[in-house]
Amino acid sequence: MLELKHIKKYYYVGDSVTKALDDVSVSFRKQEFVAILGPSGSGKTTMLNGIGGLDIYDSGDLIINGKSTKNFSESDWDAYRNNSVGFIFQSYNIIGHLSILDNVELGMTLSGVDNEEKKKKAREALERVGLGPHINKKPNQLSGGQLQRVAIARAIANDPEILLCDEPTGALDTETSEEIMKLIKELSAERLVIMVTHNPTLAKEYADRIINFADGKILDDSNPFVEDTTKDNFELKKTKMTFWTALKLSFTNLKTKKARTALTAFASSIGIISIAIVLALSSGFQKQINKTQGNTLAQFPVTISQTASKQSAPDTDKVKNSKSKKVTAKLSQQEKSTHTNKLNKKYVNYIKNLDPELSKNVTYNYSTGMNLLSKVDGKVKTAQFSNTNSSNSLSGVSAAMASSTGVGSSVYPSSDNNGKNFLKKHYKVISGSLPQNENEVVLIVDRDNSTNINALKNIGMNVKDNQKLDFNKIVGQEFKVVSNNDYYKQVTDSLYTPNSDISSLYNSNNNKTLKIAGILKVKSESSENILSSGIAYSDKLTKDIVNTNKNSDIVKAQKNSDVNVLTGSNVDDTTKESLVSYLGGSSTPSSILIYPSTFKTKDKVLDYLDKFNQGKKESNKVIYTDLAGQVSSLTGGLMDAITYVLVAFAGISLVTSMIMIGIITYTSVLERTKEIGILKALGARKKDVTRVFDAETTILGVSSGVLGIVIAWLATFPINAILKNLTDLSNVSQLNPVHAIVLIVISTVLTVIGGHIPARMAAKKDAATALRSE
Ligand SMILES: Nc1ncnc2c1ncn2[C@@H]1O[C@H](COP(=O)(O)OP(=O)(O)OP(=O)(O)O)[C@@H](O)[C@H]1O
């Protein structure tokens, strides 16, 4: 069955050599109870470990069922230990954190025996050793004798051919020793039992054969055996432990150290917490910056109006005293820096070709009057979409001109979904709805629901300061837009006057009907001033009106006349041009407003505008005003830099926690050296041992990652509350779910890496040395 041929095992410590086994040759029968006796240090345990494959001999050969083990690989030894040998130790070697049943099942767990069979065999073994009634107890609830019985049950559960016992009764009292010996004797009826003992009486009483050992040599053998047949029919079933088993093993181990595990997970989650918070804050800040940028740009669009001021350096020359007798005519500094932009068709087309990615919203303002009529309380009145006090202004011209400055315009761009997207971004509907087309206008109110009184007066409302109006008095109000040909009557050849019969004008079928679709309120402080409070309308509406009126009689008359066709007074060229424009005779806009989406795209928009001016004469250049440029110093770049620095700091704490995990795993390895020995004695491969520790660090990594994310997420609430208090910004800290998942993965990977090295060290531990450790 088992034959040792000239086995040598020397230990070298410093200069001294211990010959633990010195040329030992012996054979064992398939079934017998062999006792090995000998003084302490004579090499008995070394031989037993050698036979069991826990310790590999230096030279000689161990022959199992006729098969030489000289060329055994590591996995062959693992398999041999797992399915051919059962070990019983003096110190029981029961794994404390596993249940009795789990301990007994461990060998079968390692060899992948299916669950049901494993349970059945383990129960049978426990019943056989007389532990049936104690099956549900924990190891720490058993006596020494009972623990040794668990060890015996574990050794025989897989029905091995060889049972190796290293002083099985060494730690037990006489009575219990007798019981254990009887049990072992009983088991020897079915297999080869080799027992190391110091007790000659027990040996004589129970063993069939006694071998005396001294100084690594066999002194005498009471019943020697010579192996006759050399049959080679020995087969090994390879062991394999699944990662799932490893996880279960680690999990039960961690469960026994709940407080420590929780503390470890918390400590190592600190790195994750800090990174998660930094990321949550920085992405929140970035969002805020983008929002502020968008709003700032909406407030201060790039403005191109008919007159712009050149950014010329002020004249710093000292005025010299002149002795001349003449007066010099001189342009004022302000007039010198005034530039007239030619917003002709070519330029408008150039703007129309602007990449829509850069700006979705472009407003074209036309300084045209509208000839509006509205019926209030059954009476037809003239109306205006304007915030100027109409009783003070001489004509609508100045009011219409006022809307061309850019800031606080009443015209919104129709370019992006009829203006709906633009309005939705900055306003919320408090009554009615968003305008569906250019024939619907809206009333813009401030956050306190107030609006310009003139705007209300100009649409026919008879209101006093601070008077309150119902929403439904405003929403739904209709206006008629009368064409120039209907609105103006020719009085003489060159004079026109508005038709005074406004009631019949109101009912004319030629009119276009406008309606107040809704009342909109600014969303936030930063949205104020985007459109001035009062009536706001789409630039498409004014464009339509221009199209209707550009060839009207009055426009033609005004174009051909040097007097104001409405008043008869003389006009210069500039005033004439404004009059034509007011009457709807000019199809080029009085100003263009471009709302870029971000500061980055704004730079590209400016580049595009600059390109138009390249190589052009000074007078043909179009000069724009970039009010937002003055605010643009705060860019995302700064935020990025801050985030990098913070993430770097947080990363350091992550690395620190990884090192800590490494140290903890290493301590755990030291602590569990014995367990590693037991696992190996039961046939665990190196890989399996590594797995057990990898599984442990995986559990730790995942839990510290999840814990870190949960804590960071919980922290966002107080952080947001504090930031809201300090800065009035709400919901700054927002944990991105993608970041959360990535961080959990990073935590797991780093922890597993940190723990893998000690795990490998654990796996490399020699089984016999591991078992000797206390
Ligand atoms: N890992 C080791 N390194 C160095 N020497 C060792 C090692 N293991 C065992 N030895 C030595 O080998 C010799 C035999 O040891 P072994 O444990 O086999 O003796 P033993 O007969 O079982 O003793 P005991 O009855 O006291 O258990 C001893 O001198 C011991 O010091």
The ligand as an SDF file (V2000), in Angstrom:
LIG
                    3D

 31 33  0  0  0  0  0  0  0  0999 V2000
   10.9200   23.5250    9.9000 N   0  0  0  0  0  0  0  0  0  0  0  0
   11.9530   23.0300   10.5970 C   0  0  0  0  0  0  0  0  0  0  0  0
   13.1390   23.6770   10.5580 N   0  0  0  0  0  0  0  0  0  0  0  0
   14.1910   23.2010   11.2240 C   0  0  0  0  0  0  0  0  0  0  0  0
   14.1590   22.1010   11.9620 N   0  0  0  0  0  0  0  0  0  0  0  0
   13.0140   21.4030   12.0520 C   0  0  0  0  0  0  0  0  0  0  0  0
   11.8470   21.8440   11.3680 C   0  0  0  0  0  0  0  0  0  0  0  0
   10.8550   20.9690   11.6310 N   0  0  0  0  0  0  0  0  0  0  0  0
   11.3760   20.0210   12.4450 C   0  0  0  0  0  0  0  0  0  0  0  0
   12.6650   20.2680   12.6950 N   0  0  0  0  0  0  0  0  0  0  0  0
   13.5660   19.4850   13.4960 C   0  0  0  0  0  0  0  0  0  0  0  0
   13.5140   18.1480   13.0390 O   0  0  0  0  0  0  0  0  0  0  0  0
   13.6200   17.2740   14.1200 C   0  0  0  0  0  0  0  0  0  0  0  0
   12.4630   16.3060   14.1080 C   0  0  0  0  0  0  0  0  0  0  0  0
   11.3280   16.9740   14.4350 O   0  0  0  0  0  0  0  0  0  0  0  0
    9.9320   16.2540   14.6140 P   0  0  0  0  0  0  0  0  0  0  0  0
    8.9020   17.3040   14.8800 O   0  0  0  0  0  0  0  0  0  0  0  0
    9.7050   15.3790   13.4520 O   0  0  0  0  0  0  0  0  0  0  0  0
   10.1780   15.3980   15.8840 O   0  0  0  0  0  0  0  0  0  0  0  0
    9.1440   14.5420   16.7240 P   0  0  0  0  0  0  0  0  0  0  0  0
    9.8010   13.2360   16.8910 O   0  0  0  0  0  0  0  0  0  0  0  0
    7.8150   14.5810   16.0830 O   0  0  0  0  0  0  0  0  0  0  0  0
    9.1100   15.3040   18.0830 O   0  0  0  0  0  0  0  0  0  0  0  0
    7.9020   15.4620   19.1200 P   0  0  0  0  0  0  0  0  0  0  0  0
    7.6400   14.0700   19.5860 O   0  0  0  0  0  0  0  0  0  0  0  0
    8.4580   16.3250   20.1760 O   0  0  0  0  0  0  0  0  0  0  0  0
    6.8080   16.0800   18.3420 O   0  0  0  0  0  0  0  0  0  0  0  0
   13.6540   18.1050   15.3840 C   0  0  0  0  0  0  0  0  0  0  0  0
   14.9730   18.1870   15.8270 O   0  0  0  0  0  0  0  0  0  0  0  0
   13.1420   19.4550   14.9390 C   0  0  0  0  0  0  0  0  0  0  0  0
   13.8000   20.4700   15.6590 O   0  0  0  0  0  0  0  0  0  0  0  0
  1  2  1  0
  2  3  1  0
  2  7  2  0
  3  4  2  0
  4  5  1  0
  5  6  2  0
  6  7  1  0
  6 10  1  0
  7  8  1  0
  8  9  2  0
  9 10  1  0
 10 11  1  0
 11 12  1  0
 11 30  1  0
 12 13  1  0
 13 14  1  0
 13 28  1  0
 14 15  1  0
 15 16  1  0
 16 17  2  0
 16 18  1  0
 16 19  1  0
 19 20  1  0
 20 21  2  0
 20 22  1  0
 20 23  1  0
 23 24  1  0
 24 25  2  0
 24 26  1  0
 24 27  1  0
 28 29  1  0
 28 30  1  0
 30 31  1  0
M  END
$$$$
